[in-house]
Amino acid sequence: MTKADIVDQIASATGLTKLETEAVINGFIASVKDAVVSGETIHLRGFGSFQAQHRAARTARNPRTNQEVKIGERYVPVFKASKEFRSAVDDSLPSQSK
């Protein structure tokens, strides 16, 4: 599903125009980015949370050349799904037995 698909789905459900819906979605995405960049955590009850997580410096290995590569410390954006969201996904998708 793409952002355009989400815009279409929300626009048809709410009666807003696609331009209005896209403006709202773009505003939401910008708000989430700005908050995470400034170090805040965003909690959306029943959905999950967005935050920046610290990753320590480490030494990795290039699998093609087997040469060591140093990776510096950094912050990465992460999304953690809520228990309700994880349960809904687990209950709705068929289990894959091997």
HUZI-V697585 format. One record per helix or strand of 3 or more residues. SS is the DSSP state (h for helix, s for strand). FROM is the first residue (numbers start at 0). TO is the last residue. Records with the same first field share a line. If there is no record, write none. Layout:
SS = FROM-TO  FROM-TO
This chain:
h = 2-13  17-36  82-91
s = 41-43  47-54  57-60  67-70  73-80
